Amino acid sequence: MNDIIQDFIQHLLHTRKYSDHTATAYQTDLRDFIKFYESWAGDELSIGDLSKISTTGFRAYLADRQTRKLSFKSTARALSSLRGFFKYTGNKHGIKNEAILLIQSPKIPKSLSKAISPEDIQDMKDMTQEIIRPIEHGGWVAARDRALIMLIFGCGLR
């Protein structure tokens, strides 16, 4: 099993040109899954067993990650690692597992953007005042810039 994982990591580094950090994270995710699956199934995971892992096994792994309170982002990355690994084993070693394709990634909650600090608002106000002055002298570029700033902030865009 370690040989296939090492082959996969080398594939990520040299063929796919992934960074060292990404390859390390993928390797950690794969080893975490194997450790979980062996304890969950009660038996050592062999190369031949890779094609026999069911959606139940993958869902149990996701549930275990949720129980350990791991973030949705890291769980999505772990699932991406598994998908890439099983795609690689299917292409290079003929070990296919279609069950991984049936598992959906967890939804990553989107955070709201942060409010602008009062100091930044004052800076923007001062900047728009500097733009207004050239408008009085007929500067159409300054008028355009002021209109864009008013539009962006008026619509609440950031």
N, C-alpha and C positions, 0 to 999 in steps of 0.2 A: 504494500500500500504506500509506503514511504517513497518508493521509486517513482510511482505514478504522480504523486504530489510534487516531488522534486522536478520531474519532467514538465509538469504543468507550470510550475514557478519559472523554470528556465524559458519556457515558451512565452510566458508573460513578459519576462525581462528582455529577451533577445528578439523574438519575432514581433510581439505586439508593442514593444518599446514602453512598457509600463515603468513607472518610477520604482525605486527600491522600496519606498514606503508602502506603495499600493500592493506590490507583490508580497511584502511581509504581512500586510493586513489580510490579504486573500489567504495566505498560508495559515495564519492564526484562525481565520474563520473556518477553514477546512478542518483543521485539527480540533477545533471546538465542536464542530458538527460530528466528527468521528467519535470523539470522546462521549458526547451526549448519546449518540445512536448506540454505541456499544453498551452503555449502562441502561439505556431504555430497552433495547432488544435482549440484553442479558447474554450476549455472545460477541466474540471478536468479529469485526467487520473485515471481510476479505474482498479481494478484487472482484470475484464472481458475484458477491452480494450487492455490489453497487447497482446493478440493473434491477434488483428485486426490491429496492426501497420504495415503499408506497407513499401516496399522498399523506396517509396517516402519520407516517414517520416524519415527514417534513413538517407537517402541521404541529406535531408534538414538539419538534425542535423550536418552532416559532413560539409556541406557548411557553416553553421553558425559558426562552429569552425574555419573554414578557414577564414571567414570574421573577426573573433575576433583575427586573426593572432596567433592562438595557434600552437605550434610546431607539426610536423608530428609524433614525438615519443609519445607525450601525446595524440594525436588523435588516434593513433594505440592502445595505452593502454586503452583509453575510449571505443573503439570498442571491445577490448578484454573483458573488464568489462561487456559490454552489452551481448556479446556472452555467457559468463559464467553465467550471470544472467538468460538469457532466457533458457539456457540448464538446469539450476537448477530448474527454475519454471516448465519446461516441465517434468522433472523427479519426482519432489516432489509434485507438485500441479496440474499436468495435463494441464498446460497452455502452449501450444506450439505456437511458432512463427517461421516459416521456412524462413521468409523474411530476418531475420538478417544473415542467412547463405549465402545469395546472395550478400551481401555487402563486397567488398574487402577493405582490410586495405590500407591506403595510403603508397606509397613507401617512405621509409626513405632514404634520400640522404646520401651517404657514403662520409665521409670527407677524404681528403688526409692525409697521415701521415706527421708528422712534420719533417723538415730537422734537421740534427744533427748540434749542435753548433760547432764552431771552437775549443772550449776548449775540447769537447768530442772527436773530431777527433784527436787532439794532444794527448790526453790520450790513444786513441786506437793505435796511431802510437808508442808511448812510450812502450805500452804493447807488441806490436808485435816485437819491438826491443829486449825486454827482452826474448821473445820466440825464436828469431833467434839465440841468443848466445848459448843456449843448443844444437841447431841443429849442430853447428860446432863441438860439442863433441859427435855426433852420437845419439842424443836423438830423437827416432822416434815419441814419443808422442808430442814433441814440433813441429816437422815437420808436424804432422797431424793437430795440433791446428792452426798453421800458414796457412796451406792450407785451412782449413775451414774458417778462418777469411778472407782470400783473396777471396774465393768463395762467401761468404755472401756479402761482400762489392762490389766485382766486378759485381755481378748480381743486385745490388741495393736493396737487401733484408734488412729488419730491424728486 
